[in-house]
Amino acid sequence: MIALHDLRRLHEPYRNELRQALEEVLDSGWFVLGDRVRAFEAAFAAACGARRALGVASGTDALEIALRAAGVGNGDSVATVANAGGYATCAILACGATPAYVDVDGDSMQVDVESLAAALARRPRAVVVTHLYGRLAPIEHVVPLCADVGATLIEDCAQAYGALRRGRRAGTFGALGCYSFYPTKNLGALGDGGAIVTSDEGLAARVEALRQYGWHAKYRATERGGRNSRLDALQAAVLLVKLRYAPREVARRRAIGAIYRAQIAHPSIVAPVRGGDDDAMHLYVIRTQSRDALAAHLTTQGVQTDIHYPVPDHHQPAYAAPSPIELPVTERLAREVLTLPCHPGMTDEEVLHVVAACNGFRG
């Protein structure tokens, strides 16, 4: 079976470096925050082109803490999309705020600028823009829209490490950028973790306090909404190793995506127009009106698939709005999207096998 992700194969080239890094942390006796976390934060900030990076326990924590640092709280509204797995929604609700869902573009599957502009007319406190599947959203159009109404722009970069546009990297267009280091991400830990990047020192200070109980000094809480969300030293050591290999791995993802785009030619499969510096190719997501049949066919051909994501946020029972919300493009995409394997450990033979399996579908 060609796996959607193969983490054992991914880590094989630098397994010894990872072992050494973990042993050094064990020998140090310091396991939460500390020197290794600071070293990773400095390296990650430089890699992202931001002044500061602050490690937290997960990508979803990063979103919640970023929202709190931006002043989002009870009764506020936050504009976001509903096709990105619910992570922003979880963070918004945890702050006591309400998601204001906007529709997406049918081709790029990113936030639709006109739909966002309509939502901004109602002046939400903040906007969370997700760079879905590793492809940068139309962020250059979103920035001025948010500035016009004074809404804080937060980027969800969980899937977009390695993406840049006109020399600026994901996470540096808005006030705060939120990253996930879940193991399958383009830069993944050996467990969970996340980070917030920013070039605003005031916001950085708030994030630093909020990730550790709201403290400005030990046992001295100054920020409401603080929590325990600290990156541990073991994951920081792992990430420092993997940061060196991430550009090569993103390049491989892009190469696989280029093959899919050029060679998948089945009439019922829409292979998205993707690639270039602004696409880190975290997930390769096709569209088809025959999704269940295609997924079943690919399974018989030894190809694992998944759906990112099958239920839009506004249709989730836990997030249901008091009144119905219509997001026609989001809803259509939820019925059509299917994710193909696209990870750096894939061989060319495996990539071509996926292509042949798609093209051989009798549906």
C-alpha positions as CSV (number, residue, x, y, z in Angstrom):
1,M,0.0,0.0,0.0
2,I,1.3,3.5,-0.9
3,A,0.7,5.3,2.3
4,L,-0.7,8.8,2.5
5,H,2.2,9.5,4.9
6,D,5.2,7.3,5.7
7,L,6.9,8.8,8.8
8,R,9.3,5.9,9.2
9,R,10.6,6.3,5.7
10,L,10.7,10.1,6.1
11,H,13.0,10.0,9.1
12,E,15.3,7.3,8.0
13,P,17.9,9.6,6.3
14,Y,18.6,11.5,9.6
15,R,17.6,8.9,12.2
16,N,21.1,9.1,13.8
17,E,21.0,12.8,14.1
18,L,17.7,12.6,15.8
19,R,19.0,10.0,18.2
20,Q,21.9,12.2,19.1
21,A,19.7,15.3,19.6
22,L,17.4,13.4,21.9
23,E,20.3,12.0,23.9
24,E,21.7,15.5,24.4
25,V,18.3,16.6,25.8
26,L,18.2,13.6,28.1
27,D,21.7,14.4,29.3
28,S,20.8,18.0,29.9
29,G,18.0,17.3,32.4
30,W,15.9,20.2,31.1
31,F,12.8,19.2,29.2
32,V,10.4,22.1,28.9
33,L,11.3,25.5,27.3
34,G,14.9,26.2,28.1
35,D,18.0,26.7,25.9
36,R,17.0,24.2,23.1
37,V,13.6,25.8,22.7
38,R,15.2,29.2,22.6
39,A,17.6,28.0,20.0
40,F,14.8,26.5,17.9
41,E,12.7,29.7,18.2
42,A,15.6,31.8,16.9
43,A,16.3,29.5,14.0
44,F,12.6,29.2,13.1
45,A,12.0,33.0,13.3
46,A,15.0,33.4,10.9
47,A,13.6,30.7,8.6
48,C,10.2,32.4,8.5
49,G,11.6,36.0,8.1
50,A,10.0,37.1,11.4
51,R,11.6,38.9,14.4
52,R,10.2,36.4,16.9
53,A,8.9,32.8,17.1
54,L,7.4,31.4,20.3
55,G,7.0,27.7,20.7
56,V,3.7,26.3,22.1
57,A,2.2,22.8,22.6
58,S,0.2,22.5,19.3
59,G,-0.9,24.3,16.2
60,T,-4.5,24.8,17.6
61,D,-3.0,26.2,20.8
62,A,-1.1,28.6,18.6
63,L,-4.3,29.8,17.0
64,E,-6.0,30.3,20.4
65,I,-3.1,32.1,22.0
66,A,-2.7,34.3,18.9
67,L,-6.4,35.3,19.1
68,R,-6.1,36.0,22.8
69,A,-2.9,38.1,22.2
70,A,-4.9,40.1,19.6
71,G,-7.5,40.8,22.3
72,V,-10.2,38.5,21.0
73,G,-12.7,37.5,23.8
74,N,-16.3,37.0,24.8
75,G,-18.8,38.3,22.3
76,D,-16.3,39.1,19.5
77,S,-16.6,37.9,15.9
78,V,-13.8,36.3,13.9
79,A,-14.0,35.8,10.2
80,T,-12.6,32.5,8.8
81,V,-13.3,29.7,6.4
82,A,-15.3,26.5,7.1
83,N,-13.4,24.1,4.9
84,A,-10.1,23.7,6.9
85,G,-10.8,21.0,9.4
86,G,-12.3,23.0,12.3
87,Y,-9.0,24.1,14.0
88,A,-9.6,27.8,13.7
89,T,-13.2,27.3,14.8
90,C,-12.0,25.4,18.0
91,A,-9.6,28.2,18.8
92,I,-12.2,31.0,18.2
93,L,-14.8,29.2,20.4
94,A,-12.2,28.6,23.1
95,C,-11.8,32.4,23.3
96,G,-15.5,32.9,23.8
97,A,-15.8,34.4,20.3
98,T,-18.1,33.5,17.4
99,P,-16.9,32.3,14.0
100,A,-18.2,34.4,11.0
101,Y,-17.8,31.9,8.2
102,V,-16.9,33.0,4.6
103,D,-17.0,31.0,1.4
104,V,-14.0,29.9,-0.6
105,D,-12.9,30.0,-4.2
106,G,-13.9,26.8,-6.2
107,D,-10.5,26.5,-8.0
108,S,-8.0,27.4,-5.3
109,M,-10.1,26.2,-2.4
110,Q,-8.7,29.2,-0.5
111,V,-10.7,32.1,1.1
112,D,-12.9,34.0,-1.4
113,V,-11.9,37.6,-1.3
114,E,-15.4,38.9,-2.1
115,S,-17.0,36.8,0.5
116,L,-14.5,38.0,3.1
117,A,-15.0,41.6,2.1
118,A,-18.8,41.2,2.8
119,A,-18.0,39.7,6.2
120,L,-15.6,42.5,7.0
121,A,-18.3,45.0,6.5
122,R,-19.7,43.7,9.8
123,R,-16.4,44.6,11.4
124,P,-15.2,41.4,13.1
125,R,-12.4,41.7,15.7
126,A,-10.1,39.5,13.8
127,V,-9.6,37.3,10.6
128,V,-8.0,33.9,10.5
129,V,-6.8,33.1,7.0
130,T,-5.9,29.5,6.4
131,H,-3.2,28.7,3.8
132,L,-5.0,25.4,3.0
133,Y,-3.1,22.4,1.8
134,G,0.1,24.4,1.8
135,R,-0.9,26.9,-0.8
136,L,-0.9,30.6,0.1
137,A,-4.3,32.2,0.2
138,P,-4.7,35.5,-1.8
139,I,-3.1,37.2,1.2
140,E,-2.0,40.3,-0.7
141,H,-5.7,41.2,-1.2
142,V,-6.7,40.2,2.4
143,V,-4.2,42.5,4.1
144,P,-5.6,45.8,2.9
145,L,-9.2,44.6,3.5
146,C,-8.4,43.9,7.2
147,A,-6.5,47.1,7.6
148,D,-9.4,49.1,6.3
149,V,-11.7,47.9,9.1
150,G,-9.0,47.5,11.9
151,A,-9.4,43.7,12.0
152,T,-6.3,41.8,13.2
153,L,-5.1,39.4,10.6
154,I,-3.9,36.0,11.9
155,E,-2.5,33.4,9.4
156,D,-3.0,29.7,9.9
157,C,0.2,28.4,8.4
158,A,-0.1,24.8,9.8
159,Q,0.2,23.3,6.3
160,A,2.2,26.0,4.7
161,Y,5.8,25.9,6.0
162,G,8.0,26.6,3.0
163,A,5.6,28.8,1.1
164,L,6.5,32.3,0.1
165,R,5.2,35.0,-2.2
166,R,7.3,37.9,-3.5
167,G,10.0,37.1,-1.0
168,R,7.7,37.0,2.1
169,R,7.1,33.7,3.9
170,A,3.8,32.4,5.2
171,G,3.0,33.9,8.6
172,T,4.7,37.3,8.0
173,F,1.8,39.1,6.1
174,G,-0.5,39.4,9.1
175,A,0.1,40.4,12.7
176,L,0.7,36.8,13.8
177,G,1.4,33.5,12.0
178,C,0.5,30.2,13.6
179,Y,2.3,26.9,12.8
180,S,1.7,23.3,13.6
181,F,4.5,20.8,14.1
182,Y,2.2,17.7,14.1
183,P,4.3,14.8,12.7
184,T,2.8,14.8,9.2
185,K,3.4,18.5,8.6
186,N,6.1,19.8,6.3
187,L,8.1,20.5,9.4
188,G,6.9,17.9,11.9
189,A,8.0,16.9,15.4
190,L,8.0,13.4,16.9
191,G,4.9,14.4,18.8
192,D,2.9,17.6,18.9
193,G,4.0,21.2,18.9
194,G,3.4,24.5,17.4
195,A,4.7,28.1,17.2
196,I,3.6,31.6,16.7
197,V,5.7,34.0,14.6
198,T,5.4,37.8,14.7
199,S,7.5,40.9,14.2
200,D,5.4,42.9,16.7
201,E,7.3,42.9,20.0
202,G,4.2,43.8,22.0
203,L,2.3,40.9,20.6
204,A,5.3,38.6,21.2
205,A,5.3,39.6,24.9
206,R,1.7,38.8,25.2
207,V,2.1,35.4,23.5
208,E,5.1,34.6,25.8
209,A,3.0,35.3,28.8
210,L,-0.2,33.6,27.6
211,R,1.6,30.3,26.8
212,Q,2.6,30.0,30.4
213,Y,-0.3,30.9,32.7
214,G,-0.2,34.6,31.8
215,W,3.0,35.1,33.7
216,H,5.3,38.1,33.1
217,A,7.6,36.5,35.7
218,K,7.4,33.3,37.6
219,Y,4.2,33.1,39.6
220,R,3.2,36.7,38.6
221,A,0.2,36.6,36.2
222,T,-0.5,39.7,34.2
223,E,-2.4,38.4,31.2
224,R,-5.9,37.0,31.4
225,G,-6.6,33.8,29.4
226,G,-3.1,32.3,30.1
227,R,-2.7,28.6,29.9
228,N,-0.1,25.9,30.0
229,S,1.1,25.5,26.4
230,R,4.8,25.2,26.2
231,L,7.0,23.5,23.6
232,D,9.2,20.8,25.2
233,A,12.9,20.6,24.7
234,L,12.8,17.1,23.1
235,Q,10.6,18.4,20.3
236,A,12.6,21.5,19.9
237,A,15.8,19.4,19.5
238,V,14.0,17.3,16.9
239,L,12.8,20.3,15.0
240,L,16.2,21.9,14.9
241,V,17.5,18.8,13.1
242,K,14.5,18.6,10.7
243,L,14.6,22.3,10.0
244,R,17.8,21.7,8.0
245,Y,16.1,19.1,5.8
246,A,12.7,20.9,5.3
247,P,13.6,22.9,2.1
248,R,14.7,19.7,0.4
249,E,11.5,17.9,1.5
250,V,9.3,20.7,0.4
251,A,11.0,20.7,-3.0
252,R,10.2,17.0,-3.3
253,R,6.6,17.6,-2.5
254,R,6.5,20.2,-5.2
255,A,8.1,17.8,-7.7
256,I,5.4,15.1,-6.9
257,G,2.7,17.6,-7.3
258,A,4.0,18.7,-10.7
259,I,3.9,15.0,-11.9
260,Y,0.4,14.6,-10.7
261,R,-0.7,17.9,-12.4
262,A,1.0,17.0,-15.7
263,Q,0.0,13.3,-15.9
264,I,-3.4,12.7,-14.2
265,A,-5.7,12.9,-17.2
266,H,-8.9,11.2,-16.2
267,P,-11.9,13.2,-17.4
268,S,-13.7,12.9,-14.0
269,I,-10.7,14.0,-12.0
270,V,-9.9,17.7,-11.5
271,A,-6.2,18.0,-10.7
272,P,-5.7,21.5,-9.2
273,V,-3.4,24.1,-10.8
274,R,-0.6,24.2,-8.2
275,G,3.1,24.7,-7.8
276,G,5.6,27.5,-7.5
277,D,7.2,29.2,-4.5
278,D,3.8,30.1,-2.9
279,D,2.8,26.4,-2.7
280,A,4.5,24.2,-0.1
281,M,2.4,21.2,-1.4
282,H,1.5,19.8,2.0
283,L,-1.5,17.9,0.7
284,Y,-2.3,17.1,-2.9
285,V,-6.1,17.3,-3.1
286,I,-8.0,16.5,-6.3
287,R,-11.7,17.0,-6.9
288,T,-14.2,14.5,-8.4
289,Q,-17.9,13.9,-8.3
290,S,-17.2,10.2,-8.1
291,R,-15.2,10.4,-4.9
292,D,-16.4,7.2,-3.1
293,A,-16.0,5.1,-6.2
294,L,-12.5,6.6,-7.0
295,A,-11.3,6.1,-3.4
296,A,-12.5,2.5,-3.4
297,H,-10.8,1.9,-6.8
298,L,-7.5,3.4,-5.5
299,T,-7.6,1.2,-2.4
300,T,-7.8,-1.9,-4.7
301,Q,-4.8,-0.5,-6.5
302,G,-2.8,-0.2,-3.3
303,V,-3.1,3.6,-2.9
304,Q,-4.2,5.1,0.4
305,T,-6.4,8.2,0.3
306,D,-8.2,10.5,2.7
307,I,-10.7,13.4,2.7
308,H,-9.5,16.8,3.9
309,Y,-12.2,17.7,5.0
310,P,-15.5,15.8,4.7
311,V,-17.7,18.0,7.0
312,P,-17.6,21.8,6.8
313,D,-17.4,23.6,10.2
314,H,-20.9,25.1,9.9
315,H,-22.3,21.6,9.5
316,Q,-20.6,20.1,12.5
317,P,-23.0,19.4,15.4
318,A,-20.8,21.0,18.0
319,Y,-20.4,24.2,16.0
320,A,-23.9,24.7,14.6
321,A,-24.9,28.3,14.3
322,P,-28.3,29.5,15.6
323,S,-29.4,30.3,12.0
324,P,-28.6,28.4,8.8
325,I,-25.4,29.5,6.9
326,E,-25.1,29.0,3.2
327,L,-21.6,28.4,1.8
328,P,-22.3,26.8,-1.5
329,V,-18.8,26.4,-2.7
330,T,-17.5,25.1,0.6
331,E,-20.3,22.6,0.7
332,R,-19.7,21.4,-2.9
333,L,-16.0,20.9,-2.3
334,A,-16.7,18.9,0.9
335,R,-18.5,16.4,-1.4
336,E,-15.7,16.3,-4.0
337,V,-12.2,16.6,-2.4
338,L,-9.9,13.6,-2.2
339,T,-6.3,13.6,-1.0
340,L,-3.6,11.6,-2.8
341,P,-0.3,10.5,-1.3
342,C,2.3,13.3,-1.6
343,H,5.1,13.0,0.8
344,P,8.9,13.3,0.5
345,G,9.6,9.6,1.0
346,M,7.7,8.6,-2.1
347,T,9.7,7.1,-5.0
348,D,9.2,8.1,-8.6
349,E,7.8,4.6,-9.2
350,E,5.2,5.1,-6.5
351,V,4.2,8.5,-7.8
352,L,3.7,7.1,-11.3
353,H,1.7,4.2,-9.9
354,V,-0.7,6.7,-8.3
355,V,-1.0,8.4,-11.6
356,A,-1.7,5.2,-13.5
357,A,-4.3,4.1,-10.8
358,C,-6.1,7.4,-11.2
359,N,-6.1,7.3,-15.0
360,G,-7.3,3.7,-14.9
361,F,-10.4,4.5,-12.9
362,R,-13.5,3.2,-14.7
363,G,-16.0,5.7,-13.3
